[in-house]
Amino acid sequence: MIIVLTPKATEADAKQILNKIEQAGLKPLYMPGIERIVLGALGDERILASLQLAANPMVESVKPILTSYKQVSREMQSFDTQVQFGNKLIGGGSFAVIAGPCAIENKDQIFKSAAIVKKHGGIGLRGGAFKPRTSPYSFQGLEEQGLKLMQQASLEYDLPSVTEVIDASHVEMMSQYVDAFQIGARNMQNFRLLKAVGQTDKPVILKRGMSATIEELLLAAEYIFNEGNRNIIICERGIRTFERATRNTLDLGAVAYIKTKSHLPVIVDPSHGTGIRELVSPMARAAAACGADGIIVEVHYDPLVALSDGMQSLDEKDFEKLMRGLQPFVTAAGKVIA
């Protein structure tokens, strides 16, 4: 339920109602606004009804939350959430570009790739240290040593870092090295992992599962939010369909739809969404045009020698061209490049 208080309601009035909600075994939510205070109550609707909150003189209205994803919905919060990532905000009126190699291979590679990202206007560095791969014979990443190299590059080029976490037991260790976590497509419904990152205060980039519906994606975000971490960024990275011309089918309609249903920022991964280097830039521009809050792309100083995903990685020339080509589309969408 959403409980809107009257303009004359005080913080003390709100606390009294919140205590009543909590004593009934429900989860209370406090959302102070500019003009009035809004409260939330999550739990058994029969118990909510028995509280008769609408009878309180300090309550203006009580409305049910109709969506299954309660806290990440626009019913609960009408304005856009902005997530702090380094010294930049993702969401609202800015368009963020996060870039870097698929996997961290060695110090020379991550430093050269970070230099490209910084030089051409990226705001964050991505790179994989633990790599969940379809084949057991593919490069699995440098693990903690890779995190150390990424941290060094992050500090050297003043780029906040994000890397994929694949196991709940890794969260505490990885927190020492990175500025944000990524939940990959294969782990979108790893609920133990979602709860673990939800108990941190670091930003979480949540990627859509390969066959996940939009509702399932937003419910995964709800798991993180429900643990107390509101710094969630949704990422559309393509879904598996019958089409084989591209690696995945990049669902940009999902971006526009999620923006109407959720207050969380949404970014797009055109690298995994297409799997083809030549398609990354045009789909990045399309992402900006449909209202995305940013993109996350794969950049390698020399894709020909990349140990993973070289076919979809951009070199410096390609990345510079992408950044230049984005500008008019970002402007047309009413945003500015972060």
C-alpha positions as CSV (number, residue, x, y, z in Angstrom):
1,M,0.0,0.0,0.0
2,I,1.0,3.6,-0.6
3,I,-0.1,6.0,2.2
4,V,-0.1,9.7,1.3
5,L,-0.2,12.0,4.3
6,T,-1.9,15.3,4.4
7,P,0.2,18.5,3.9
8,K,0.0,19.3,7.6
9,A,1.2,15.9,8.7
10,T,4.5,16.0,10.7
11,E,7.4,13.6,10.9
12,A,6.0,12.5,14.3
13,D,2.7,11.6,12.7
14,A,4.6,9.6,10.1
15,K,6.6,7.7,12.8
16,Q,3.4,6.9,14.6
17,I,1.8,5.3,11.5
18,L,5.1,3.5,10.6
19,N,5.2,2.0,14.1
20,K,1.7,0.7,13.7
21,I,2.6,-0.9,10.4
22,E,5.7,-2.5,11.8
23,Q,3.9,-3.8,14.9
24,A,1.5,-5.6,12.6
25,G,4.4,-7.5,11.2
26,L,4.6,-5.6,7.9
27,K,7.5,-3.8,6.3
28,P,7.2,0.0,6.7
29,L,8.7,2.5,4.1
30,Y,9.3,6.1,4.7
31,M,9.5,8.4,1.6
32,P,9.5,12.1,2.5
33,G,8.7,14.3,-0.4
34,I,9.0,18.1,-1.1
35,E,5.3,18.8,-0.5
36,R,4.2,15.9,1.7
37,I,5.2,12.7,3.3
38,V,4.5,9.4,1.5
39,L,4.6,6.1,3.4
40,G,4.6,2.5,2.2
41,A,3.5,-0.8,3.7
42,L,4.5,-4.2,2.3
43,G,3.0,-7.5,3.3
44,D,-0.3,-9.4,3.7
45,E,-3.1,-7.2,2.2
46,R,-5.6,-8.6,4.7
47,I,-3.5,-7.3,7.6
48,L,-3.1,-3.9,5.8
49,A,-6.8,-3.6,5.5
50,S,-7.4,-4.4,9.2
51,L,-5.2,-1.4,10.2
52,Q,-7.7,1.0,8.7
53,L,-5.1,3.6,8.0
54,A,-7.5,5.6,5.8
55,A,-9.3,6.5,9.0
56,N,-6.3,8.4,10.4
57,P,-6.9,12.2,10.1
58,M,-3.3,12.7,9.0
59,V,-3.8,10.3,6.0
60,E,-5.0,11.8,2.7
61,S,-5.2,8.5,0.7
62,V,-4.4,4.9,0.8
63,K,-3.7,3.2,-2.6
64,P,-2.8,-0.4,-3.4
65,I,0.4,-1.1,-5.4
66,L,-0.8,-3.2,-8.3
67,T,2.5,-4.4,-9.8
68,S,4.2,-7.5,-8.4
69,Y,7.5,-5.5,-8.1
70,K,6.5,-3.0,-5.4
71,Q,9.5,-0.9,-4.4
72,V,11.1,-0.5,-7.8
73,S,7.9,0.6,-9.5
74,R,6.8,4.1,-10.4
75,E,3.7,3.5,-8.3
76,M,5.9,3.7,-5.3
77,Q,8.2,6.4,-6.6
78,S,7.2,8.7,-9.5
79,F,10.6,10.5,-10.0
80,D,13.7,8.9,-11.6
81,T,16.3,7.4,-9.3
82,Q,19.9,8.6,-9.9
83,V,22.7,6.2,-8.9
84,Q,26.1,7.6,-7.8
85,F,28.9,6.0,-9.7
86,G,32.2,7.5,-8.8
87,N,31.7,11.3,-9.1
88,K,29.0,10.9,-11.8
89,L,25.2,10.2,-11.6
90,I,23.6,7.5,-13.7
91,G,19.9,8.3,-14.4
92,G,18.0,11.6,-14.7
93,G,19.2,13.9,-17.4
94,S,22.6,12.3,-18.2
95,F,23.8,9.6,-20.5
96,A,26.7,7.5,-19.1
97,V,29.2,5.4,-21.1
98,I,31.0,2.6,-19.2
99,A,33.6,0.7,-21.2
100,G,36.4,-1.7,-21.0
101,P,37.5,-5.2,-22.0
102,C,35.4,-8.3,-21.6
103,A,38.0,-9.9,-19.5
104,I,41.1,-8.6,-17.6
105,E,44.0,-10.4,-19.2
106,N,47.1,-8.7,-17.9
107,K,48.3,-5.3,-16.6
108,D,49.3,-3.9,-20.0
109,Q,45.9,-4.8,-21.5
110,I,43.7,-3.3,-18.7
111,F,45.8,-0.1,-18.5
112,K,45.9,0.5,-22.3
113,S,42.1,-0.1,-22.5
114,A,41.4,2.2,-19.5
115,A,43.5,4.9,-21.2
116,I,41.3,4.7,-24.3
117,V,38.1,4.8,-22.2
118,K,39.3,7.9,-20.3
119,K,40.7,9.7,-23.3
120,H,37.4,9.5,-25.2
121,G,34.9,10.4,-22.5
122,G,33.9,7.2,-20.8
123,I,32.9,7.6,-17.1
124,G,33.6,4.1,-15.9
125,L,35.8,1.0,-16.5
126,R,34.3,-2.4,-16.9
127,G,36.3,-5.7,-17.0
128,G,35.8,-9.3,-16.0
129,A,37.9,-11.0,-13.3
130,F,35.7,-14.0,-12.8
131,K,34.3,-15.1,-16.1
132,P,31.3,-17.5,-16.3
133,R,31.8,-19.1,-19.7
134,T,29.7,-21.6,-21.6
135,S,32.7,-23.8,-22.4
136,P,34.9,-25.1,-19.5
137,Y,37.9,-24.7,-21.9
138,S,37.4,-20.9,-22.4
139,F,39.4,-18.3,-20.5
140,Q,37.9,-18.1,-17.0
141,G,39.6,-14.8,-15.9
142,L,42.4,-13.9,-13.5
143,E,40.1,-13.8,-10.5
144,E,41.5,-11.8,-7.5
145,Q,44.7,-10.9,-9.3
146,G,42.5,-9.4,-12.1
147,L,40.6,-7.4,-9.5
148,K,43.9,-6.0,-8.2
149,L,45.0,-5.0,-11.7
150,M,41.6,-3.4,-12.3
151,Q,41.8,-1.4,-9.1
152,Q,45.2,-0.1,-10.1
153,A,43.9,1.0,-13.6
154,S,40.8,2.5,-11.9
155,L,43.0,4.7,-9.6
156,E,45.5,5.6,-12.4
157,Y,42.8,6.9,-14.8
158,D,40.3,8.1,-12.2
159,L,37.6,5.7,-13.5
160,P,35.2,4.0,-11.1
161,S,35.2,0.2,-11.9
162,V,32.5,-2.4,-12.3
163,T,33.0,-6.1,-12.6
164,E,30.8,-9.2,-12.6
165,V,30.3,-11.1,-9.3
166,I,29.3,-14.7,-9.8
167,D,29.1,-16.1,-6.3
168,A,27.6,-14.7,-3.0
169,S,30.8,-15.8,-1.2
170,H,32.8,-13.4,-3.4
171,V,30.9,-10.2,-2.5
172,E,32.9,-9.2,0.6
173,M,36.3,-9.9,-1.0
174,M,35.4,-8.0,-4.2
175,S,34.1,-5.0,-2.3
176,Q,37.7,-4.2,-1.5
177,Y,38.6,-3.7,-5.1
178,V,35.6,-2.4,-7.2
179,D,33.2,0.5,-7.1
180,A,30.2,-1.4,-8.4
181,F,29.0,-5.0,-9.0
182,Q,27.5,-6.5,-12.1
183,I,25.0,-9.3,-12.0
184,G,25.4,-11.1,-15.3
185,A,22.6,-12.7,-17.4
186,R,23.3,-16.2,-16.1
187,N,22.8,-15.0,-12.5
188,M,19.8,-12.7,-12.8
189,Q,17.7,-15.2,-10.8
190,N,20.5,-16.3,-8.4
191,F,18.5,-15.1,-5.4
192,R,21.2,-15.7,-2.9
193,L,23.6,-13.5,-4.9
194,L,20.9,-10.8,-5.3
195,K,20.4,-10.7,-1.6
196,A,24.1,-10.6,-0.9
197,V,24.7,-7.5,-3.2
198,G,21.5,-6.1,-1.7
199,Q,23.2,-6.0,1.7
200,T,26.0,-3.7,0.4
201,D,25.8,-0.1,-0.5
202,K,27.6,-0.4,-3.8
203,P,25.8,0.2,-7.2
204,V,24.6,-2.9,-8.9
205,I,24.2,-3.3,-12.7
206,L,21.6,-6.0,-13.1
207,K,21.6,-7.6,-16.5
208,R,18.5,-9.2,-18.0
209,G,18.6,-13.0,-18.2
210,M,18.9,-14.5,-21.6
211,S,15.3,-15.7,-21.6
212,A,13.9,-13.5,-18.8
213,T,10.7,-11.5,-19.1
214,I,10.6,-7.8,-18.1
215,E,8.6,-8.7,-15.0
216,E,11.2,-11.3,-13.9
217,L,13.9,-8.7,-14.4
218,L,12.2,-6.1,-12.3
219,L,11.4,-8.7,-9.6
220,A,15.1,-9.6,-9.5
221,A,15.8,-5.9,-8.9
222,E,13.1,-6.0,-6.2
223,Y,15.2,-8.7,-4.4
224,I,18.2,-6.3,-4.2
225,F,16.1,-3.3,-3.3
226,N,14.3,-5.2,-0.5
227,E,17.6,-5.9,1.2
228,G,18.2,-2.2,1.5
229,N,20.4,-1.4,-1.6
230,R,18.6,1.2,-3.8
231,N,21.6,1.8,-6.1
232,I,20.4,-0.5,-8.9
233,I,20.9,0.0,-12.6
234,I,18.9,-2.2,-15.0
235,C,20.8,-3.4,-18.1
236,E,19.1,-4.6,-21.3
237,R,21.7,-6.9,-22.9
238,G,19.6,-8.8,-25.4
239,I,17.5,-12.0,-25.2
240,R,17.7,-15.4,-26.8
241,T,15.3,-15.8,-29.7
242,F,15.0,-17.9,-32.9
243,E,17.2,-15.3,-34.7
244,R,20.8,-16.4,-35.3
245,A,22.2,-13.5,-37.4
246,T,23.2,-11.7,-34.1
247,R,24.4,-13.1,-30.9
248,N,21.2,-12.0,-29.1
249,T,18.1,-10.0,-30.0
250,L,18.6,-6.6,-28.4
251,D,15.2,-5.6,-27.0
252,L,15.2,-1.8,-27.1
253,G,11.4,-1.8,-26.7
254,A,12.1,-3.2,-23.2
255,V,14.1,0.0,-22.4
256,A,11.2,2.3,-23.2
257,Y,8.7,0.0,-21.4
258,I,10.8,-0.3,-18.2
259,K,11.2,3.5,-18.1
260,T,7.5,3.8,-17.8
261,K,7.1,1.1,-15.1
262,S,10.1,1.6,-12.9
263,H,12.0,4.6,-11.5
264,L,15.4,2.8,-11.8
265,P,17.9,3.9,-14.4
266,V,18.3,1.7,-17.5
267,I,21.4,1.2,-19.6
268,V,22.0,-1.0,-22.7
269,D,24.8,-3.4,-23.6
270,P,25.0,-3.3,-27.4
271,S,28.2,-5.5,-27.4
272,H,26.5,-8.6,-25.9
273,G,23.2,-7.5,-27.5
274,T,24.6,-8.0,-31.0
275,G,27.9,-9.8,-30.7
276,I,29.1,-8.0,-33.9
277,R,31.5,-5.0,-33.7
278,E,30.0,-3.1,-36.6
279,L,26.5,-3.1,-34.9
280,V,27.6,-1.8,-31.6
281,S,27.7,1.9,-32.5
282,P,24.3,2.0,-34.4
283,M,22.6,0.2,-31.5
284,A,24.3,2.5,-29.0
285,R,22.8,5.4,-30.9
286,A,19.4,3.6,-30.9
287,A,19.7,3.1,-27.1
288,A,20.1,6.8,-26.6
289,A,17.2,7.6,-28.9
290,C,14.8,5.3,-27.0
291,G,15.5,6.9,-23.7
292,A,18.3,4.8,-22.1
293,D,20.4,6.3,-19.4
294,G,23.6,5.0,-20.8
295,I,25.5,2.1,-22.4
296,I,28.1,-0.4,-21.3
297,V,30.4,-1.5,-24.1
298,E,33.4,-3.7,-24.6
299,V,36.7,-1.9,-25.6
300,H,40.0,-3.5,-26.0
301,Y,43.2,-1.8,-27.2
302,D,43.7,-4.7,-29.7
303,P,40.6,-6.9,-30.2
304,L,42.5,-9.2,-32.5
305,V,44.4,-10.6,-29.5
306,A,41.6,-10.5,-27.0
307,L,41.1,-13.7,-25.0
308,S,37.3,-13.4,-25.1
309,D,34.7,-11.6,-27.1
310,G,37.2,-10.0,-29.6
311,M,34.6,-10.0,-32.3
312,Q,32.3,-7.6,-30.5
313,S,35.0,-5.4,-28.9
314,L,35.9,-1.9,-30.1
315,D,39.4,-0.6,-30.6
316,E,40.3,3.0,-29.9
317,K,39.3,4.2,-33.4
318,D,35.9,2.5,-33.1
319,F,35.3,3.8,-29.6
320,E,36.2,7.4,-30.5
321,K,33.8,7.1,-33.5
322,L,31.0,5.7,-31.2
323,M,31.4,8.6,-28.7
324,R,31.3,11.2,-31.5
325,G,28.3,9.6,-33.1
326,L,26.3,9.5,-29.8
327,Q,26.2,13.2,-29.2
328,P,23.3,14.2,-31.5
329,F,21.2,11.3,-30.4
330,V,21.8,12.0,-26.7
331,T,20.9,15.7,-27.3
332,A,17.7,14.8,-29.2
333,A,16.7,12.6,-26.3
334,G,17.0,15.6,-24.0
335,K,20.1,14.4,-22.1
336,V,23.7,15.3,-21.9
337,I,26.7,12.9,-22.0
338,A,27.9,12.4,-18.4
